[in-house]
Amino acid sequence: MSREEIQKLLGGYATGTLSEAERRALFEAALEDQELFDALAKEEALREVLEDPTARRQLIAALGPERGWWNRMRRPLALALAGGLAAVLIVGGLVLRNSRQVARPEAMVADAIAPQPRAALPRAMEPLAATPRQNRAVRLPPPPALQERSELATAKLPAGSLAAPADQASGAAAIGGLAGAAESKKQVADARRAPLMAPRAAKAAVSAAAATAIPAVEYTLLLRNSDGVYLPAAESGVFHAGDSLRLQVRARQSGYLNLFRRERQAGWNLVAGQSVEQGQSYVLPPAGGVQSDTPERVELLLVLSGSADNALKAELDAGAAPAGGRAAISIAIEFR
Amino acid sequence: MEPEQILLKLRERIVAFAASHLQGDIAEDLAQEVLILLHEKYHEVERLEELVPLALKIARFKIMSQRRKWQRHGEYTQVSVSDIQLPDPDANPATLVERKLMLERLTQCVGQLGERCRELMRLKLQGKNFGEIQKRMGAQSINTVYTWDHRCRQQLLELMGGDWEQGNP
């Protein structure tokens, strides 16, 4: 790549658009070229803003409605294709019309023969019009009962402090939160929809009701893409072994947030700890990510305390619920 | 390129970059602090693709932190390594306000871009790479997309007054 070409890659740095090879080419060139390095450093401010998924959504909204199919049709190639298709349809129509005219005498002969009583068709082949209207309404079977249930939600947390019944709050969703009863109801709805939305997909089973109603923490699962950028995972998120995830969290009150991961042998391991301010977003863990190299169900626990909480791990390992003014969210992620 | 070579080059670049924003001797100290931080807290980061953006981020925070201290106290105080908490950039209210202002300006400006630039920007914000954008926009080659993107970036930068941030590195 020439210097001019590499400079054109600058625009892709802040948005995380560059491929691995493009990033390498850009950074190598920047190490040799002070002007390019300075330009890259200036892009850093933009990159920080665009790291926030909320900011991205705001900008996408500001860009206006997406170009519709008619606008795409205005492109020359699309017009050429549309013209070609129209020509094929016209020619096809003419050929069909001519072939019908040839076949017409045969039809007249057939009309002259007395009609025979039609053999009874199997029920499945009967025309729809013959079927009573009420019989055509197909009642969908109820969704299968939810099987994934947070052990923590049922066993460890005091029932009185939950924002929603524990058995209603597990389900597949990439976005979770604990903003009270209304939000819990939405999570239940998401959970019930999940089997229909992604019947074959390996999914993130997020158990989100295991927390006190106040204070609350909201989180969004972020999935690392091929460029190493963490972006919000789709709601029907499918995670595979090797995927790397982070949580974007927002606390409703200031305090200290701990993210734990349950290990089979070692109990609860602290993944990240972060002092948080009310209403501000943080990404946990700040470096690396939650991942699994093999298919497994990973259990996470997000706990908001009033201050740095050294005793928490020992309490969790002992099977105690995070109590005493703490809020906790149990998150189960299934890697397939 | 070996990690040591990368660090040497990085130091050279950071000193020159910082010198254009701060005094010369402070720029030297700042570059040294960036390297110390990289060594002490991020010694496992060795790949060029990770090291360069991380160094840029730290250098930027150092410069901004230095400027704020000057503004607040009117004096120069050495910024210690532990002053920088990279995992928690949001904790600084000034940073939050700057980001919010920048986002507001961006929001106003992106709407003024031409149709192609808006489409390109949308796809970039949706996480598409240049190869995917080439297909979606029906460009003949990826170089065409690079050129479009370069022009669109220039256009947006001009709308923003020539700088993403006003007065910061």
HADDOCK unambig.tbl for C-alpha pairs under 7 A between the chains (distance, minus, plus):
assign (segid A and resid 8 and name CA) (segid B and resid 146 and name CA) 5.61 0.50 0.50
assign (segid A and resid 8 and name CA) (segid B and resid 147 and name CA) 6.42 0.50 0.50
assign (segid A and resid 8 and name CA) (segid B and resid 150 and name CA) 5.04 0.50 0.50
assign (segid A and resid 9 and name CA) (segid B and resid 146 and name CA) 6.56 0.50 0.50
assign (segid A and resid 11 and name CA) (segid B and resid 149 and name CA) 6.32 0.50 0.50
assign (segid A and resid 11 and name CA) (segid B and resid 150 and name CA) 6.13 0.50 0.50
assign (segid A and resid 11 and name CA) (segid B and resid 153 and name CA) 5.95 0.50 0.50
assign (segid A and resid 15 and name CA) (segid B and resid 124 and name CA) 6.23 0.50 0.50
assign (segid A and resid 15 and name CA) (segid B and resid 125 and name CA) 6.31 0.50 0.50
assign (segid A and resid 17 and name CA) (segid B and resid 124 and name CA) 6.08 0.50 0.50
assign (segid A and resid 17 and name CA) (segid B and resid 127 and name CA) 6.48 0.50 0.50
assign (segid A and resid 17 and name CA) (segid B and resid 128 and name CA) 6.28 0.50 0.50
assign (segid A and resid 17 and name CA) (segid B and resid 129 and name CA) 4.55 0.50 0.50
assign (segid A and resid 17 and name CA) (segid B and resid 130 and name CA) 6.42 0.50 0.50
assign (segid A and resid 18 and name CA) (segid B and resid 129 and name CA) 6.05 0.50 0.50
assign (segid A and resid 18 and name CA) (segid B and resid 130 and name CA) 6.89 0.50 0.50
assign (segid A and resid 19 and name CA) (segid B and resid 129 and name CA) 6.77 0.50 0.50
assign (segid A and resid 23 and name CA) (segid B and resid 49 and name CA) 6.39 0.50 0.50
assign (segid A and resid 24 and name CA) (segid B and resid 49 and name CA) 5.75 0.50 0.50
assign (segid A and resid 27 and name CA) (segid B and resid 49 and name CA) 6.85 0.50 0.50
assign (segid A and resid 27 and name CA) (segid B and resid 52 and name CA) 6.66 0.50 0.50
assign (segid A and resid 31 and name CA) (segid B and resid 9 and name CA) 5.94 0.50 0.50
assign (segid A and resid 31 and name CA) (segid B and resid 10 and name CA) 6.48 0.50 0.50
assign (segid A and resid 31 and name CA) (segid B and resid 13 and name CA) 6.87 0.50 0.50
assign (segid A and resid 34 and name CA) (segid B and resid 13 and name CA) 6.09 0.50 0.50
assign (segid A and resid 37 and name CA) (segid B and resid 13 and name CA) 6.91 0.50 0.50
assign (segid A and resid 38 and name CA) (segid B and resid 17 and name CA) 5.99 0.50 0.50
assign (segid A and resid 41 and name CA) (segid B and resid 56 and name CA) 5.79 0.50 0.50
assign (segid A and resid 42 and name CA) (segid B and resid 169 and name CA) 5.77 0.50 0.50
assign (segid A and resid 44 and name CA) (segid B and resid 57 and name CA) 6.70 0.50 0.50
assign (segid A and resid 46 and name CA) (segid B and resid 164 and name CA) 6.48 0.50 0.50
assign (segid A and resid 49 and name CA) (segid B and resid 99 and name CA) 6.12 0.50 0.50
assign (segid A and resid 49 and name CA) (segid B and resid 103 and name CA) 6.94 0.50 0.50
assign (segid A and resid 56 and name CA) (segid B and resid 125 and name CA) 6.05 0.50 0.50
assign (segid A and resid 59 and name CA) (segid B and resid 107 and name CA) 5.54 0.50 0.50
assign (segid A and resid 60 and name CA) (segid B and resid 122 and name CA) 5.76 0.50 0.50
assign (segid A and resid 60 and name CA) (segid B and resid 125 and name CA) 6.96 0.50 0.50
assign (segid A and resid 62 and name CA) (segid B and resid 107 and name CA) 5.82 0.50 0.50
assign (segid A and resid 62 and name CA) (segid B and resid 110 and name CA) 6.89 0.50 0.50
assign (segid A and resid 62 and name CA) (segid B and resid 111 and name CA) 5.81 0.50 0.50
assign (segid A and resid 63 and name CA) (segid B and resid 110 and name CA) 6.14 0.50 0.50
assign (segid A and resid 63 and name CA) (segid B and resid 111 and name CA) 5.14 0.50 0.50
assign (segid A and resid 63 and name CA) (segid B and resid 118 and name CA) 5.90 0.50 0.50
assign (segid A and resid 63 and name CA) (segid B and resid 122 and name CA) 6.96 0.50 0.50
assign (segid A and resid 277 and name CA) (segid B and resid 91 and name CA) 6.90 0.50 0.50
assign (segid A and resid 286 and name CA) (segid B and resid 87 and name CA) 5.14 0.50 0.50
